[in-house]
């Protein structure tokens, strides 16, 4: 079960442009958790690669925004 920490208003506003990306990452993390619980190694590897890809995309977006 995922726990959450309350965000400040400043943090919420900073994340707004990346809301869709963060949502996808949360879904992938849930998928990872489920594959661990189901002991599905192949699905775990797929989910892990998907998470790496999504984090790379988010990193690129944040970097691009910080440079502009």
N, C-alpha and C positions, 0 to 999 in steps of 0.2 A: 504494500500500500504506500503510495507516494504521499509525502507530507509537503506542505507548502509554507513558505514564509511570507508574511505580508510585505508588499512592496510599498515604497514611498511613492508619492505622486510624481516626483522627478524620475524615478526608475520606470514607472508605468509609461510616462510620456516618451522616455528614451526607447522603450521597447516597441512602441506602437507601430513604427514602420516594419518591424520584423515579426509581427503577430502571427502571420500565416506560417512563417518558417519555424517559429518556436512551437506552434501547435503541432506541426508535422514531427518535430523532434520528440515532443512528449508522446505522441502516438507510437513512434518507433521505439522509444524506451519501454513503453508498455508491452510492445510486441516482444522485445528482448526478454522482459520479465516472464512473459507467458511461455516463450520457448525454453527458458531455463526450467520453469515449473513442469513443462511437458517433456523435458529431456530430449528435445529435438535439436540435435547438433547441426544439421544442415540448415534448418530455419534460423538458428541462432547466428550462424555465419552470414547468412543472407541479411538478416536484420542488422548485424554489426556493420557490414559493408554499407548498408543503406544509411545508418546513422553517421558513419564517417563522411559519406558523401554530403548529407544534409548539413553537417557541421562545417564542412568546407565551403558550401554555398553561403551559409550564414556569415562565416568569416570574411568571405569575399565582399559580401554586401556591406558589412560593418566597415571594412577597410576602405571600400570605395566611398562610402558616406563620410568617413573621417578625413579623407583627402580632398573632399570638395568644399 
